[in-house]
């Protein structure tokens, strides 16, 4: 049993992310052309199982989407494109899952500050990477990249709408507080004047 466990741990270590230059600061880790890639994907599935709360799951899915893009970018540097279409499909799937969470959270009036900041920080870089991949990729992979670009732009629009909605709500709350304070001051002044006018 110990031998099996040690072998399994060794495989996990081999599948662990390695330093790889990319535009996101996220390690691409093992790539689809490496035999340990399946273990990396299994680890992501386990991570989602143990992520508590819908926002945490959405944040993880977004990180996994960026990882697919980092993998495609890393493969692009060595001119390997046979996995590009599949990676773009997986990227888009994760982005759409995050988008569904964002849409649901908006309808429920939830505060999505953390994931909004996460998406805003990476979104422009995502679009630049996708456009660069599209220039280099073979024609059969370009349709998938175009769809991924659309999903990236769409989720940015949703996030910006949520941020604006929160800003408007906060502005209205501050305005209401100011109005309430003015009313309280007026009432206080009226009471003071009445006391002064009393014989």
Steps between C-alpha positions, in 0.01 A plus 500: 500500500783739591668423168180583307460823697860605434458430126178706497671789682789488255257525209329797663834673546582445135160643407543805721531834325850600389620850440406609151503852362156628405304822499290435813747416771331157512727203438388299199632192677493170315369527144254284306790339311641360828388172655444651848241750367207273593604511866509878489141507371397253771652731760292789368185291536591421860564869565147584385349230722667648808430865413221619731256760373398592148731802480805292595405242236458778243841644592661157457327448166634835387853401603460172310383695193813716521707185536359359174593827333849489655541145367395611150743792521782272611430257214491797263860585592611159369270510197276216615134557416331157498361565849395862443140432401441268797659746742286783363186289547596427861588865557164609362316240711660632819434862404134419432471332841639814664265709288200298624609562858541873433154519340340313791683711758390820324137391511532432873674831563815334635828684545760351265791728584767228519423322175429833327850624588646166388327518160571867443870451576545220246243579231702733278798263505268210411377683192855585392611137538198371309559746217866398482403132498254567219771658288730199544253210511398297196166580339318202656574633851402862433123451535549367855722796584240743363233341723735521799558869425125564495457322835785706648345828386155393617605419856688831524180682400302315767757571768519869409120521517507345848774736618303799365182373668680470834648849458153643425352321802780625726455851362127487568563373853743784568252749356223360718725517806580864422130579455416323827774694676366827359149411622635409841687832517186691396290318760765571760503870410119515511494339843766742620302799367183375665678469834635852465153637415337335800417748785 
